[in-house]
């Protein structure tokens, strides 16, 4: 259904198109970027990524049936603690949302983390109001570790953030 390939400069324009508002940028990328997302920010994001020695691995999501890039996801590897963090998850092609593609993206990122990078733990954070993402991550095998109350600020609002994780033995049991 999908495959993950390394994100490239040629993918910048499409990602910038998907990030349509300051609120959506915060939801997707946290405080890593400023709105509007631009080439310079993405070049800096990519500059230290996608090599054997790097801790950041940034992927584009390719729909296998069409060959189109439909999403984005990344992994941050923590070699000291033998863990990885999934981040910046986006099914950018809105016509494909609700079809299980997000879950496949997560499963593939987790497979890379446990299989290729041999980590012990994979974690992620998701805003509490994002019920579809919470359900997706739980279907993929993630467990809610705890709620960080009012952990992120956007404008005058504070958003709660769920921290979730999966351990290698839990992942192995799903295979």
LINCORGI-V8308 format. One record per helix or strand of 2 or more residues. SS is the DSSP state (H for helix, E for strand). FROM is the first residue (numbers start at 0). TO is the last residue. If there is no record, write none. Layout:
# LINCORGI-V8308
<<SS	FROM	TO> <SS	FROM	TO>>
This chain:
# LINCORGI-V8308
<<E	1	5> <H	8	17> <H	21	28> <H	38	46> <E	55	62> <E	68	77> <E	82	90> <H	93	95> <H	100	115> <E	120	126> <H	130	138> <E	142	153> <E	156	166> <H	167	173>>
